[in-house]
Amino acid sequence: MPTRTIELDVRPFHDRGEEPFQAIMDAVDSLEPGDAFLLVNSFEPIPLFGVMKKLGFAYTADEVAPDEWRILFTRTP
């Protein structure tokens, strides 16, 4: 179980026509050992999964509404 979960909703970035990648990486960089990262997005960010895997994260992705995905990233042991 993560000690704390950092949540970032990037849907407002998309609404403004902005790329949220740097905000995502900033959130990941702020994680401490044992923390998890919850990304809220309007679609399943498949390309991000490979990036996060290289950084040592596993994920679970859930579509909770037609325009809302919740992806929980946790560090792999």
N, C-alpha and C positions, 0 to 999 in steps of 0.2 A: 504494500500500500504506500503510495507517495506521501511524503511528509507535507507537501503543499502542492497545489495545482495552480499554475499560471494560465489564465485564459486570455485569448486574443480573438476578437471578432473582426475579421477582415472584410466583411460585407460592405461596410461604409467606404473602404478603399475602392472597391469595385464600383460602387455607386458614383464615386467621384472620378472614375476613370484612371485611378492610380494603381500602381503595381505594389502589392503588399510584401514582397519578398524581403526587403530590408527590415521591415517591422517584425516579420516572423523571425528572422535571424537574430535581431536584437533581443526578442523575447527568449529565444533559445539560449543566447549568450548569458542571459540573466539567471538562468536556472542554477540552482545549487544541487549538490549531490542528494539524491532521493526525491527531487522535485519532478513533477510531470508537467506537460504542456498540453493544454486543450485549445485546439484551433477550431473556430467556428467559421464556416465558409458557405457560400451559396452553391458550391459544386464539390465533387470529390477531387481533391488536388493530386492526382496520380503522379505527376512529375516530382512533386515535393517528397513523395515517399522514398524515392531513390536517394535524394539528397540527405534526408533524415537518417536513412539506413547507414549511409557512409559516415554519419556523425555519431553512430552508435545507438540509434533509437529504433524501437519497435512501435507499432501503432495498431489501434483499432479504429475503424471508421464506421459511423452510423448515420444513415440518412433519417433524420427525425421529421422532416417536412420536405415538400418538393424543392424548396429553395434554402434548406438548412442542413448542412452536414456538420457533425461534431467528430473531430478526430483527436483522439488522445494518444500522445506520444510519451513513451516511457523509455528510460535508458535500458539497454540490454545488459545483462550481467556479463 
